[in-house]
Amino acid sequence: MEPTATPLTPEEPKSNKKTIIIAVVAALVIVCCCCLALAIFGWTFGDQIIEAFS
C-alpha cells in the first residue's frame, strides 16, 4: 500500500542570531570603553607625552 501523504522533510536548523547579536554588542561596548579610556588618558597625560617627545 502506498502512502497517500508526501513524506515530511526534516526542517533545517535555525541559525542562532541571538548569539551573534550579543557578541557584536559586547565587541562594540569593549571598543567604546577602550576609546573612552584612551581619550581620558590622552586628556590627562597628553601634555606630558608631547613634552617627552619634544
mmCIF file of the N, C-alpha and C atoms, coordinates in Angstrom:
data_MODEL
# 
_entry.id   MODEL 
# 
loop_
_atom_site.group_PDB 
_atom_site.id 
_atom_site.type_symbol 
_atom_site.label_atom_id 
_atom_site.label_alt_id 
_atom_site.label_comp_id 
_atom_site.label_asym_id 
_atom_site.label_entity_id 
_atom_site.label_seq_id 
_atom_site.pdbx_PDB_ins_code 
_atom_site.Cartn_x 
_atom_site.Cartn_y 
_atom_site.Cartn_z 
_atom_site.occupancy 
_atom_site.B_iso_or_equiv 
_atom_site.pdbx_formal_charge 
_atom_site.auth_seq_id 
_atom_site.auth_comp_id 
_atom_site.auth_asym_id 
_atom_site.auth_atom_id 
_atom_site.pdbx_PDB_model_num 
ATOM 1   N N  . MET A 1 1  ? 0.828  -1.157 0.000  1.00 0.00 ? 1  MET A N  1 
ATOM 2   C CA . MET A 1 1  ? 0.000  0.000  0.000  1.00 0.00 ? 1  MET A CA 1 
ATOM 3   C C  . MET A 1 1  ? 0.897  1.254  0.000  1.00 0.00 ? 1  MET A C  1 
ATOM 4   N N  . GLU A 1 2  ? 0.600  2.213  -0.877 1.00 0.00 ? 2  GLU A N  1 
ATOM 5   C CA . GLU A 1 2  ? 1.401  3.427  -0.997 1.00 0.00 ? 2  GLU A CA 1 
ATOM 6   C C  . GLU A 1 2  ? 0.888  4.497  -0.031 1.00 0.00 ? 2  GLU A C  1 
ATOM 7   N N  . PRO A 1 3  ? 1.818  5.298  0.525  1.00 0.00 ? 3  PRO A N  1 
ATOM 8   C CA . PRO A 1 3  ? 1.360  6.363  1.414  1.00 0.00 ? 3  PRO A CA 1 
ATOM 9   C C  . PRO A 1 3  ? 0.639  7.445  0.606  1.00 0.00 ? 3  PRO A C  1 
ATOM 10  N N  . THR A 1 4  ? -0.408 7.973  1.191  1.00 0.00 ? 4  THR A N  1 
ATOM 11  C CA . THR A 1 4  ? -1.183 8.984  0.488  1.00 0.00 ? 4  THR A CA 1 
ATOM 12  C C  . THR A 1 4  ? -0.625 10.388 0.697  1.00 0.00 ? 4  THR A C  1 
ATOM 13  N N  . ALA A 1 5  ? 0.100  10.615 1.768  1.00 0.00 ? 5  ALA A N  1 
ATOM 14  C CA . ALA A 1 5  ? 0.654  11.937 2.049  1.00 0.00 ? 5  ALA A CA 1 
ATOM 15  C C  . ALA A 1 5  ? 2.120  11.975 1.643  1.00 0.00 ? 5  ALA A C  1 
ATOM 16  N N  . THR A 1 6  ? 2.578  13.141 1.309  1.00 0.00 ? 6  THR A N  1 
ATOM 17  C CA . THR A 1 6  ? 4.002  13.278 0.970  1.00 0.00 ? 6  THR A CA 1 
ATOM 18  C C  . THR A 1 6  ? 4.822  13.186 2.252  1.00 0.00 ? 6  THR A C  1 
ATOM 19  N N  . PRO A 1 7  ? 6.004  12.605 2.169  1.00 0.00 ? 7  PRO A N  1 
ATOM 20  C CA . PRO A 1 7  ? 6.818  12.476 3.385  1.00 0.00 ? 7  PRO A CA 1 
ATOM 21  C C  . PRO A 1 7  ? 7.308  13.846 3.851  1.00 0.00 ? 7  PRO A C  1 
ATOM 22  N N  . LEU A 1 8  ? 7.374  13.997 5.150  1.00 0.00 ? 8  LEU A N  1 
ATOM 23  C CA . LEU A 1 8  ? 7.840  15.246 5.725  1.00 0.00 ? 8  LEU A CA 1 
ATOM 24  C C  . LEU A 1 8  ? 9.362  15.315 5.662  1.00 0.00 ? 8  LEU A C  1 
ATOM 25  N N  . THR A 1 9  ? 9.877  16.428 5.202  1.00 0.00 ? 9  THR A N  1 
ATOM 26  C CA . THR A 1 9  ? 11.329 16.610 5.176  1.00 0.00 ? 9  THR A CA 1 
ATOM 27  C C  . THR A 1 9  ? 11.760 17.257 6.479  1.00 0.00 ? 9  THR A C  1 
ATOM 28  N N  . PRO A 1 10 ? 12.896 16.864 6.978  1.00 0.00 ? 10 PRO A N  1 
ATOM 29  C CA . PRO A 1 10 ? 13.343 17.487 8.235  1.00 0.00 ? 10 PRO A CA 1 
ATOM 30  C C  . PRO A 1 10 ? 13.647 18.968 8.000  1.00 0.00 ? 10 PRO A C  1 
ATOM 31  N N  . GLU A 1 11 ? 13.260 19.784 8.968  1.00 0.00 ? 11 GLU A N  1 
ATOM 32  C CA . GLU A 1 11 ? 13.490 21.217 8.857  1.00 0.00 ? 11 GLU A CA 1 
ATOM 33  C C  . GLU A 1 11 ? 14.964 21.527 9.050  1.00 0.00 ? 11 GLU A C  1 
ATOM 34  N N  . GLU A 1 12 ? 15.411 22.556 8.348  1.00 0.00 ? 12 GLU A N  1 
ATOM 35  C CA . GLU A 1 12 ? 16.784 22.977 8.519  1.00 0.00 ? 12 GLU A CA 1 
ATOM 36  C C  . GLU A 1 12 ? 16.931 23.619 9.895  1.00 0.00 ? 12 GLU A C  1 
ATOM 37  N N  . PRO A 1 13 ? 18.051 23.395 10.540 1.00 0.00 ? 13 PRO A N  1 
ATOM 38  C CA . PRO A 1 13 ? 18.221 24.019 11.862 1.00 0.00 ? 13 PRO A CA 1 
ATOM 39  C C  . PRO A 1 13 ? 18.278 25.535 11.719 1.00 0.00 ? 13 PRO A C  1 
ATOM 40  N N  . LYS A 1 14 ? 17.596 26.211 12.618 1.00 0.00 ? 14 LYS A N  1 
ATOM 41  C CA . LYS A 1 14 ? 17.557 27.670 12.571 1.00 0.00 ? 14 LYS A CA 1 
ATOM 42  C C  . LYS A 1 14 ? 18.880 28.219 13.097 1.00 0.00 ? 14 LYS A C  1 
ATOM 43  N N  . SER A 1 15 ? 19.379 29.245 12.427 1.00 0.00 ? 15 SER A N  1 
ATOM 44  C CA . SER A 1 15 ? 20.623 29.849 12.896 1.00 0.00 ? 15 SER A CA 1 
ATOM 45  C C  . SER A 1 15 ? 20.331 30.665 14.146 1.00 0.00 ? 15 SER A C  1 
ATOM 46  N N  . ASN A 1 16 ? 21.242 30.597 15.068 1.00 0.00 ? 16 ASN A N  1 
ATOM 47  C CA . ASN A 1 16 ? 21.048 31.280 16.339 1.00 0.00 ? 16 ASN A CA 1 
ATOM 48  C C  . ASN A 1 16 ? 21.590 32.696 16.223 1.00 0.00 ? 16 ASN A C  1 
ATOM 49  N N  . LYS A 1 17 ? 20.735 33.638 15.862 1.00 0.00 ? 17 LYS A N  1 
ATOM 50  C CA . LYS A 1 17 ? 21.150 35.020 15.670 1.00 0.00 ? 17 LYS A CA 1 
ATOM 51  C C  . LYS A 1 17 ? 21.319 35.744 16.996 1.00 0.00 ? 17 LYS A C  1 
ATOM 52  N N  . LYS A 1 18 ? 20.723 35.220 18.032 1.00 0.00 ? 18 LYS A N  1 
ATOM 53  C CA . LYS A 1 18 ? 20.836 35.860 19.339 1.00 0.00 ? 18 LYS A CA 1 
ATOM 54  C C  . LYS A 1 18 ? 22.288 35.877 19.806 1.00 0.00 ? 18 LYS A C  1 
ATOM 55  N N  . THR A 1 19 ? 23.006 34.794 19.599 1.00 0.00 ? 19 THR A N  1 
ATOM 56  C CA . THR A 1 19 ? 24.407 34.716 19.996 1.00 0.00 ? 19 THR A CA 1 
ATOM 57  C C  . THR A 1 19 ? 25.244 35.713 19.214 1.00 0.00 ? 19 THR A C  1 
ATOM 58  N N  . ILE A 1 20 ? 24.982 35.843 17.926 1.00 0.00 ? 20 ILE A N  1 
ATOM 59  C CA . ILE A 1 20 ? 25.734 36.774 17.084 1.00 0.00 ? 20 ILE A CA 1 
ATOM 60  C C  . ILE A 1 20 ? 25.480 38.214 17.535 1.00 0.00 ? 20 ILE A C  1 
ATOM 61  N N  . ILE A 1 21 ? 24.228 38.536 17.817 1.00 0.00 ? 21 ILE A N  1 
ATOM 62  C CA . ILE A 1 21 ? 23.885 39.893 18.253 1.00 0.00 ? 21 ILE A CA 1 
ATOM 63  C C  . ILE A 1 21 ? 24.570 40.214 19.576 1.00 0.00 ? 21 ILE A C  1 
ATOM 64  N N  . ILE A 1 22 ? 24.558 39.283 20.510 1.00 0.00 ? 22 ILE A N  1 
ATOM 65  C CA . ILE A 1 22 ? 25.205 39.509 21.804 1.00 0.00 ? 22 ILE A CA 1 
ATOM 66  C C  . ILE A 1 22 ? 26.706 39.706 21.620 1.00 0.00 ? 22 ILE A C  1 
ATOM 67  N N  . ALA A 1 23 ? 27.322 38.923 20.745 1.00 0.00 ? 23 ALA A N  1 
ATOM 68  C CA . ALA A 1 23 ? 28.758 39.045 20.506 1.00 0.00 ? 23 ALA A CA 1 
ATOM 69  C C  . ALA A 1 23 ? 29.102 40.397 19.882 1.00 0.00 ? 23 ALA A C  1 
ATOM 70  N N  . VAL A 1 24 ? 28.294 40.848 18.937 1.00 0.00 ? 24 VAL A N  1 
ATOM 71  C CA . VAL A 1 24 ? 28.552 42.138 18.284 1.00 0.00 ? 24 VAL A CA 1 
ATOM 72  C C  . VAL A 1 24 ? 28.378 43.280 19.284 1.00 0.00 ? 24 VAL A C  1 
ATOM 73  N N  . VAL A 1 25 ? 27.333 43.233 20.077 1.00 0.00 ? 25 VAL A N  1 
ATOM 74  C CA . VAL A 1 25 ? 27.104 44.285 21.076 1.00 0.00 ? 25 VAL A CA 1 
ATOM 75  C C  . VAL A 1 25 ? 28.235 44.299 22.098 1.00 0.00 ? 25 VAL A C  1 
ATOM 76  N N  . ALA A 1 26 ? 28.668 43.140 22.540 1.00 0.00 ? 26 ALA A N  1 
ATOM 77  C CA . ALA A 1 26 ? 29.767 43.077 23.505 1.00 0.00 ? 26 ALA A CA 1 
ATOM 78  C C  . ALA A 1 26 ? 31.052 43.643 22.907 1.00 0.00 ? 26 ALA A C  1 
ATOM 79  N N  . ALA A 1 27 ? 31.323 43.323 21.656 1.00 0.00 ? 27 ALA A N  1 
ATOM 80  C CA . ALA A 1 27 ? 32.517 43.848 20.992 1.00 0.00 ? 27 ALA A CA 1 
ATOM 81  C C  . ALA A 1 27 ? 32.446 45.370 20.870 1.00 0.00 ? 27 ALA A C  1 
ATOM 82  N N  . LEU A 1 28 ? 31.277 45.898 20.536 1.00 0.00 ? 28 LEU A N  1 
ATOM 83  C CA . LEU A 1 28 ? 31.129 47.349 20.427 1.00 0.00 ? 28 LEU A CA 1 
ATOM 84  C C  . LEU A 1 28 ? 31.314 48.036 21.772 1.00 0.00 ? 28 LEU A C  1 
ATOM 85  N N  . VAL A 1 29 ? 30.796 47.440 22.830 1.00 0.00 ? 29 VAL A N  1 
ATOM 86  C CA . VAL A 1 29 ? 30.960 48.010 24.169 1.00 0.00 ? 29 VAL A CA 1 
ATOM 87  C C  . VAL A 1 29 ? 32.436 48.028 24.553 1.00 0.00 ? 29 VAL A C  1 
ATOM 88  N N  . ILE A 1 30 ? 33.144 46.956 24.260 1.00 0.00 ? 30 ILE A N  1 
ATOM 89  C CA . ILE A 1 30 ? 34.572 46.898 24.588 1.00 0.00 ? 30 ILE A CA 1 
ATOM 90  C C  . ILE A 1 30 ? 35.348 47.944 23.798 1.00 0.00 ? 30 ILE A C  1 
ATOM 91  N N  . VAL A 1 31 ? 35.050 48.089 22.516 1.00 0.00 ? 31 VAL A N  1 
ATOM 92  C CA . VAL A 1 31 ? 35.740 49.081 21.684 1.00 0.00 ? 31 VAL A CA 1 
ATOM 93  C C  . VAL A 1 31 ? 35.449 50.493 22.198 1.00 0.00 ? 31 VAL A C  1 
ATOM 94  N N  . CYS A 1 32 ? 34.196 50.767 22.536 1.00 0.00 ? 32 CYS A N  1 
ATOM 95  C CA . CYS A 1 32 ? 33.845 52.094 23.055 1.00 0.00 ? 32 CYS A CA 1 
ATOM 96  C C  . CYS A 1 32 ? 34.547 52.376 24.378 1.00 0.00 ? 32 CYS A C  1 
ATOM 97  N N  . CYS A 1 33 ? 34.631 51.389 25.246 1.00 0.00 ? 33 CYS A N  1 
ATOM 98  C CA . CYS A 1 33 ? 35.324 51.580 26.522 1.00 0.00 ? 33 CYS A CA 1 
ATOM 99  C C  . CYS A 1 33 ? 36.813 51.841 26.310 1.00 0.00 ? 33 CYS A C  1 
ATOM 100 N N  . CYS A 1 34 ? 37.422 51.142 25.360 1.00 0.00 ? 34 CYS A N  1 
ATOM 101 C CA . CYS A 1 34 ? 38.844 51.368 25.061 1.00 0.00 ? 34 CYS A CA 1 
ATOM 102 C C  . CYS A 1 34 ? 39.056 52.767 24.502 1.00 0.00 ? 34 CYS A C  1 
ATOM 103 N N  . CYS A 1 35 ? 38.181 53.213 23.619 1.00 0.00 ? 35 CYS A N  1 
ATOM 104 C CA . CYS A 1 35 ? 38.298 54.562 23.057 1.00 0.00 ? 35 CYS A CA 1 
ATOM 105 C C  . CYS A 1 35 ? 38.122 55.611 24.146 1.00 0.00 ? 35 CYS A C  1 
ATOM 106 N N  . LEU A 1 36 ? 37.176 55.412 25.031 1.00 0.00 ? 36 LEU A N  1 
ATOM 107 C CA . LEU A 1 36 ? 36.953 56.351 26.126 1.00 0.00 ? 36 LEU A CA 1 
ATOM 108 C C  . LEU A 1 36 ? 38.164 56.391 27.061 1.00 0.00 ? 36 LEU A C  1 
ATOM 109 N N  . ALA A 1 37 ? 38.716 55.239 27.391 1.00 0.00 ? 37 ALA A N  1 
ATOM 110 C CA . ALA A 1 37 ? 39.894 55.190 28.258 1.00 0.00 ? 37 ALA A CA 1 
ATOM 111 C C  . ALA A 1 37 ? 41.083 55.874 27.585 1.00 0.00 ? 37 ALA A C  1 
ATOM 112 N N  . LEU A 1 38 ? 41.254 55.673 26.290 1.00 0.00 ? 38 LEU A N  1 
ATOM 113 C CA . LEU A 1 38 ? 42.347 56.312 25.558 1.00 0.00 ? 38 LEU A CA 1 
ATOM 114 C C  . LEU A 1 38 ? 42.161 57.829 25.529 1.00 0.00 ? 38 LEU A C  1 
ATOM 115 N N  . ALA A 1 39 ? 40.929 58.291 25.344 1.00 0.00 ? 39 ALA A N  1 
ATOM 116 C CA . ALA A 1 39 ? 40.660 59.724 25.332 1.00 0.00 ? 39 ALA A CA 1 
ATOM 117 C C  . ALA A 1 39 ? 40.946 60.345 26.701 1.00 0.00 ? 39 ALA A C  1 
ATOM 118 N N  . ILE A 1 40 ? 40.535 59.674 27.763 1.00 0.00 ? 40 ILE A N  1 
ATOM 119 C CA . ILE A 1 40 ? 40.796 60.181 29.119 1.00 0.00 ? 40 ILE A CA 1 
ATOM 120 C C  . ILE A 1 40 ? 42.297 60.206 29.398 1.00 0.00 ? 40 ILE A C  1 
ATOM 121 N N  . PHE A 1 41 ? 42.974 59.136 28.988 1.00 0.00 ? 41 PHE A N  1 
ATOM 122 C CA . PHE A 1 41 ? 44.425 59.066 29.180 1.00 0.00 ? 41 PHE A CA 1 
ATOM 123 C C  . PHE A 1 41 ? 45.108 60.187 28.400 1.00 0.00 ? 41 PHE A C  1 
ATOM 124 N N  . GLY A 1 42 ? 44.695 60.420 27.176 1.00 0.00 ? 42 GLY A N  1 
ATOM 125 C CA . GLY A 1 42 ? 45.284 61.480 26.362 1.00 0.00 ? 42 GLY A CA 1 
ATOM 126 C C  . GLY A 1 42 ? 44.999 62.858 26.924 1.00 0.00 ? 42 GLY A C  1 
ATOM 127 N N  . TRP A 1 43 ? 43.788 63.055 27.434 1.00 0.00 ? 43 TRP A N  1 
ATOM 128 C CA . TRP A 1 43 ? 43.417 64.349 28.016 1.00 0.00 ? 43 TRP A CA 1 
ATOM 129 C C  . TRP A 1 43 ? 44.236 64.629 29.277 1.00 0.00 ? 43 TRP A C  1 
ATOM 130 N N  . THR A 1 44 ? 44.453 63.569 30.064 1.00 0.00 ? 44 THR A N  1 
ATOM 131 C CA . THR A 1 44 ? 45.151 63.737 31.330 1.00 0.00 ? 44 THR A CA 1 
ATOM 132 C C  . THR A 1 44 ? 46.666 63.873 31.135 1.00 0.00 ? 44 THR A C  1 
ATOM 133 N N  . PHE A 1 45 ? 47.250 63.017 30.306 1.00 0.00 ? 45 PHE A N  1 
ATOM 134 C CA . PHE A 1 45 ? 48.708 62.956 30.193 1.00 0.00 ? 45 PHE A CA 1 
ATOM 135 C C  . PHE A 1 45 ? 49.227 63.432 28.836 1.00 0.00 ? 45 PHE A C  1 
ATOM 136 N N  . GLY A 1 46 ? 48.371 64.064 28.037 1.00 0.00 ? 46 GLY A N  1 
ATOM 137 C CA . GLY A 1 46 ? 48.768 64.459 26.686 1.00 0.00 ? 46 GLY A CA 1 
ATOM 138 C C  . GLY A 1 46 ? 49.920 65.437 26.659 1.00 0.00 ? 46 GLY A C  1 
ATOM 139 N N  . ASP A 1 47 ? 49.891 66.453 27.517 1.00 0.00 ? 47 ASP A N  1 
ATOM 140 C CA . ASP A 1 47 ? 50.960 67.449 27.541 1.00 0.00 ? 47 ASP A CA 1 
ATOM 141 C C  . ASP A 1 47 ? 52.293 66.825 27.951 1.00 0.00 ? 47 ASP A C  1 
ATOM 142 N N  . GLN A 1 48 ? 52.252 65.934 28.920 1.00 0.00 ? 48 GLN A N  1 
ATOM 143 C CA . GLN A 1 48 ? 53.488 65.277 29.361 1.00 0.00 ? 48 GLN A CA 1 
ATOM 144 C C  . GLN A 1 48 ? 54.066 64.393 28.264 1.00 0.00 ? 48 GLN A C  1 
ATOM 145 N N  . ILE A 1 49 ? 53.202 63.716 27.520 1.00 0.00 ? 49 ILE A N  1 
ATOM 146 C CA . ILE A 1 49 ? 53.661 62.849 26.433 1.00 0.00 ? 49 ILE A CA 1 
ATOM 147 C C  . ILE A 1 49 ? 54.286 63.690 25.325 1.00 0.00 ? 49 ILE A C  1 
ATOM 148 N N  . ILE A 1 50 ? 53.666 64.818 24.975 1.00 0.00 ? 50 ILE A N  1 
ATOM 149 C CA . ILE A 1 50 ? 54.199 65.679 23.915 1.00 0.00 ? 50 ILE A CA 1 
ATOM 150 C C  . ILE A 1 50 ? 55.524 66.280 24.337 1.00 0.00 ? 50 ILE A C  1 
ATOM 151 N N  . GLU A 1 51 ? 55.640 66.689 25.608 1.00 0.00 ? 51 GLU A N  1 
ATOM 152 C CA . GLU A 1 51 ? 56.897 67.231 26.096 1.00 0.00 ? 51 GLU A CA 1 
ATOM 153 C C  . GLU A 1 51 ? 58.000 66.183 26.102 1.00 0.00 ? 51 GLU A C  1 
ATOM 154 N N  . ALA A 1 52 ? 57.659 64.929 26.374 1.00 0.00 ? 52 ALA A N  1 
ATOM 155 C CA . ALA A 1 52 ? 58.649 63.872 26.393 1.00 0.00 ? 52 ALA A CA 1 
ATOM 156 C C  . ALA A 1 52 ? 59.233 63.612 25.014 1.00 0.00 ? 52 ALA A C  1 
ATOM 157 N N  . PHE A 1 53 ? 58.430 63.784 23.965 1.00 0.00 ? 53 PHE A N  1 
ATOM 158 C CA . PHE A 1 53 ? 58.898 63.535 22.615 1.00 0.00 ? 53 PHE A CA 1 
ATOM 159 C C  . PHE A 1 53 ? 59.497 64.778 21.959 1.00 0.00 ? 53 PHE A C  1 
ATOM 160 N N  . SER A 1 54 ? 59.393 65.919 22.615 1.00 0.00 ? 54 SER A N  1 
ATOM 161 C CA . SER A 1 54 ? 59.924 67.163 22.030 1.00 0.00 ? 54 SER A CA 1 
ATOM 162 C C  . SER A 1 54 ? 61.367 67.374 22.400 1.00 0.00 ? 54 SER A C  1 
# 
